[in-house]
Amino acid sequence: MLNKDMITVTATKEDWVIPYIEKALVYSLGEHSALDVLQNKILLVVKDDDEVLTVLSLEVVDTPQKRILNIITAGGKDMYRWVKEADQAITRIAKEMGASNVTIHGRRGWSKVLKDLDYKEQYTVLSKEIL
């Protein structure tokens, strides 16, 4: 179990987070670059002592009926060491920002990882590249 003091929220734009963001963006459609993610996003850095385990990027999405906190990227290692504590921090941020839901558009494996944290698969996103 991780020490709760190891979770920090930062608004850094420093270059050291880019590899973590790029690691997650490999699985995207290319709708964001690492530099896009750094702009006006919330970065949640998960560390174990001085070792960075992951950097998650979050954005607030205002829809006509709800405010949602969306997880854009989560790139790192040893997910099972940090996912519960990171979710607690994300939930706290969502409440502070007045969001009613937290969402993530990710690979199918996230459904299994997040199921025990009360996340539910709401819909499936399909994509077709237009050439």
BELPE-V669227 format. One record per residue. RES is the residue in one small letter. PSI is psi as a letter, one per 20 degrees, with the letter a starting at -180 (none if undefined). NEAR is the number of other ideal C-beta (glycine too) atoms within 8 Angstrom. D_FIRST is the distance of its C-alpha to the first C-alpha in Angstrom with 1 decimal. Layout:
((RES,PSI,NEAR,D_FIRST) (RES,PSI,NEAR,D_FIRST))
//
This chain:
((m,q,2,0.0) (l,q,10,3.8) (n,p,6,6.7) (k,h,7,9.0) (d,i,4,11.8) (m,i,11,11.0) (i,p,15,12.2) (t,q,7,16.0) (v,p,10,18.9) (t,q,7,21.9) (a,k,6,25.4) (t,q,7,26.0) (k,j,5,28.6) (e,q,5,28.0) (d,h,4,28.6) (w,h,5,25.4) (v,i,12,23.6) (i,g,10,26.4) (p,h,8,25.2) (y,g,13,22.0) (i,g,15,24.2) (e,h,10,26.8) (k,h,9,24.4) (a,h,12,23.8) (l,i,14,27.5) (v,h,6,28.7) (y,j,6,28.2) (s,a,9,30.1) (l,j,5,33.8) (g,j,5,34.2) (e,i,4,34.5) (h,q,10,32.5) (s,r,6,32.5) (a,h,10,29.7) (l,h,7,32.1) (d,g,7,32.6) (v,h,13,28.9) (l,h,12,28.8) (q,p,7,31.7) (n,k,3,31.0) (k,r,10,27.5) (i,p,10,24.2) (l,p,14,21.7) (l,o,16,18.0) (v,p,13,16.5) (v,p,16,12.8) (k,q,11,12.3) (d,o,10,10.0) (d,d,5,12.6) (d,i,3,15.8) (e,p,6,14.8) (v,p,9,15.3) (l,h,11,13.3) (t,q,14,15.4) (v,p,14,18.1) (l,p,12,18.9) (s,p,15,22.4) (l,q,14,23.5) (e,q,10,27.0) (v,p,11,28.8) (v,o,9,31.3) (d,o,5,34.1) (t,r,7,36.0) (p,h,2,39.1) (q,i,3,37.2) (k,q,7,33.6) (r,p,11,31.3) (i,q,13,28.4) (l,o,16,25.4) (n,p,12,25.3) (i,o,13,22.6) (i,g,10,24.9) (t,q,14,22.7) (a,n,11,19.2) (g,p,12,19.5) (g,b,13,17.0) (k,r,5,14.9) (d,l,7,11.9) (m,g,9,11.8) (y,i,6,9.5) (r,h,8,6.6) (w,i,15,7.9) (v,g,11,10.4) (k,g,7,9.3) (e,h,12,8.8) (a,g,14,11.9) (d,h,10,13.7) (q,g,10,13.4) (a,g,11,14.9) (i,g,14,17.5) (t,g,9,18.5) (r,g,8,19.1) (i,g,13,21.2) (a,g,11,23.1) (k,g,8,24.0) (e,h,6,25.1) (m,j,9,27.3) (g,k,6,28.8) (a,q,12,27.6) (s,i,6,27.8) (n,q,8,25.8) (v,p,12,23.2) (t,q,10,24.5) (i,p,10,23.7) (h,o,5,26.3) (g,a,8,24.7) (r,q,5,25.0) (r,h,5,25.0) (g,h,7,21.6) (w,h,10,20.0) (s,g,9,21.5) (k,g,7,19.6) (v,h,9,16.2) (l,i,11,16.8) (k,g,8,18.7) (d,i,4,16.1) (l,j,8,15.6) (d,j,4,19.4) (y,q,10,20.8) (k,q,5,24.2) (e,o,6,26.4) (q,h,4,29.3) (y,r,4,31.7) (t,p,4,32.2) (v,p,5,33.3) (l,q,4,35.9) (s,q,5,37.4) (k,p,4,40.7) (e,p,5,41.7) (i,o,3,45.1) (l,none,2,47.1))
//
